């Protein structure tokens, strides 16, 4: 069995792996062996990627488990700080070698050739363990919180391994804090209630609907548009259609993974943090990052932005800290100039909005509702521009932006109409459910508990037929598996 067969949207995961793990969990729930079972299941889940990927994961777990205990017992002093810094440096080094060394060596070789240096730099090909960016942040937050005196180390290694490797959130988050998740892992498991089981099942079903019926179909639209933003084959308007389609794809894909992860975790009496809150209704860049990939943005705030100085040392340093944080946030996503530009672009948006107070002007409480609509409309399109940097290849960037403003070659109305209809069909359920969540200041998926049983039944029937009739037939991985 390969890793792809154990993605959340696979038959093997839904009908074999998850039921087996749940049965074993409930048989062992009241014993001290329950976390051995969960840890073993999680490591097996990850090992289907390839056994070699277990090495950096287990090394990371064991290193920071003992480093955390050492930092706690030293209490204070230079050695304590040196151990903590060395631990973080080792983790970042492993992440950097796996994720960036091949990209750096390839670009260095291209530069040497372009500059006529007459030398060949070996291109290093490194394996990229799935989810390494996520579990590295899990373990760094553990030692950092112990170092800052906010958390005491845990005394059972198996509980710590279960926390880091817990399979619902291992590969693509949400990024867990030890202070939130580890006490749940270590606690005695109460019997699951009917409400928990129902909510968990609903989260899984809603996530599968968003992935299969929406995200994968948006991905099909992206694939149709992409040839139209190639050099020499530019279609007027293709760039903005590309941005809209990918905006739908990445949100439905990533939020679907989080919904399924939260739902699966609930079946084990574990609560994972919410990761999204109607992000496309944001009125400003800072508001967007309070709504998008919340576990990452809060991690960057607490462990990077605030240690850099946050807002404590004047306006210029605050703006510098914002730019650095977003640059590193872009680089966290992967090796590629697009990710770097995307991070810098969002850093620039934060800086410009902070200086010009654009959001305060457009969304002030005493202004007309139209001002807030304008703020949301503007921010959504700025985010879409960012998605072009995130998704397009280096050769596609300039043609994509050119196609937004250059219509000299004319318009292919048949193509535009086809894509527009696709966007309308797949955006409609997303727009309606997101607006419902926005009005209630929650995610649509969290409104489920207040529905009448008949409404719930109708929604389940609708999801079933939507997946059967419109669901993509080809299984695809989640986008954030590559990070």
C-alpha angles and dihedrals in degrees: 000000000000128000094258091062091061098054114126091254095054128103090230092059098041099041104027118018100039097045092048093049092047092050092050091045094054093046091052098032096111096041133082089245095070095095092047086058094047093045092048092048091048093049090047089050090052094041090062084075087062132298092248090068090066091069099070091038095054093040090053092048096048095042096053094039091061094036090055091053092047093049091050095050095047090057094187144355140086095288090058091055092045092053092050094047091046091051093051091045091053092049093048090045092054090047092047095048093049096042109031111020095084092046093048094048092047093051092044089054091049090049092049090051093047092048092050093236091151094228134110118219112205112246108229116214112204130185114243111217108219113251095009091136090055101046092042088059090047093057096040090054089052095056093037093055091048090048091051092048095246098116138028119226119258118244100215118074093199091058090050093049089049090052094052097039100037098146102222092063102022102096104034109007151195088227106244128213116219090227090060104036108026095063089053091050093049097044126094109265116244119212111276115250126227089246091055093048092047093048092046092050091048092051091051093048094046091048092050090049092052092047101043103031101032116017096043091047091049085051089055089054090050089053091050093050098043097079087056092063095051120117109272093014104070120155117199111251094014093114096060092043088051090052093048093048094048091045088059094043099050095044095047092042098048098038089047090057090050092048092051092045091051091046095049091046091053089059086061093048091254126128119212122197121264111253105189138040113181093298096181089064091063117130097202142012092263090049090050091055090050087058105033124071088343095183091057097043092049090046091053090047096050101038103030116015097045095043088051087059102272109207096331102100108050137287099289094052090046090055090045091051091050092052094047092048094051093044090055090043089058092046090050088066094063152289109303139099090241093062091048092050090045091054092046090047092055090044089053091050091052091049095046094046090047093050098041096035089223095160092049090053096047101039104035111144093239095054127094120273088247090069091059091048089053090049092052092045092050095046093047092055093046088053089049090053087053091052089060089060090045097050109025120088117241091259091051099050100082095039090049093054092040091055090057093063106018115080097156092117091056130242127290096218095183091056094043092049092050093051093042091055091049092050091048094050096048096037095053099075090040094050093047096048094043091051090050089052092046092052091053094041090239141086116280089238090060093057091070097094093065097052125107114250090247091056090049091052092049091050092050091050090048091050091049094053093041090055093044096045103032105018118120110256095211117077112231135186122249114263095236093057086087092061 
